[in-house]
Amino acid sequence: MVSLSTWCRYIAHKLEYSATLSLKNYHRGQITDKEMGDALFKNLFQGRLTYLHWNKGEEMAPSIGAQGGTLLVRKIPAADPKRVFVGDVVVLKDPEKPDNYLVRRLAAIEGYEMLSTDEKDEPFVLDKDECWVLADNESLKPKEANDSRKFGPVSMTGIVGRVIYCLRTAVDHGPVQNSHSSMRKDAPVLQVELDVDEMAKNHKA
């Protein structure tokens, strides 16, 4: 049973999402002034804040099983340091294959100084809107992990969502460990939109 206070927080998140997405589409020229209200209404009352994403590979083990996992992803209409935080597991466009998506953990954002374990590499600071993403599986070499150690910093505009729940099998599932700020923000979304039975039906393993 979802409490009234949780519903209020959830609706506030939906309102923020709807407004941000509508403004984003307006600035891109995808909708006009007259269409703003309709877009806001549609996103607020008809849309969901989450979607299901299938991920397979050992890069994010043990957070996501190597055999694959059905992920509940919270949509991020505009990724910035106020909406995504270091420690979050995010879905982003693959910088080397734009049609594909990667699931990686956000390790650093704009303004962070990056130091290498290789003394030959000069330290550098991440520019505005840049971020550094890493695989969770520490046993993989950088090329195998296919993260920022291989392709370097990526634009935060490539982030489309944050993983908030993972179903590895019908009996092995639970919330994904993100930053404290994100887990607090995502709690009402998880309570309202999580449907484990639906995730199990869409599970490919």
Helices and strands as residue ranges (DSSP letters): H 4-27, H 33-45, E 50-55, G 58-60, E 69-75, E 89-93, E 101-109, E 113-114, E 124-125, E 130-134, H 142-145, H 148-151, E 154-155, G 156-158, E 159-169, E 172-175, H 180-193, H 196-201
